[in-house]
Amino acid sequence: MVEWVWELYGTGEVLEAADQKLCGGFDEKEMECLLVVGLWCAHPNYNLRPSIRQATLVLNFESPLPDLPSKMPLCPTVF
């Protein structure tokens, strides 16, 4: 599922990953934020995943969305 959402993110269509049962009944900015933070938390390189504090700040719109690569990294890169 992460691969699918990341693919949508890369093509600028991340909102397509929202549950269709919601019938569009959601705030698009909030949904985009939730999905992007989800990708960030699932980053293949655990060193690039956010702390709980970082994720919370973004989810509360107190920090900007992370700048993730348009394609999901295939192999973790250790820094």
C-alpha angles and dihedrals in degrees: 000000000000090000091053094049091046090052090053090047090053092054094046093251102106092134088068086074092066114111108270089217086074088066090212091302096142141085106266094213091052093046092049090050092049094049095046092048087049090055090047091052090049095048109147090231105067090200089066095050116107127249116245088256093053092048092047092051091053093044089052090050090243092120131032124261113272118258101241124183114264090236123050110252109248100204126034112247113211117213 
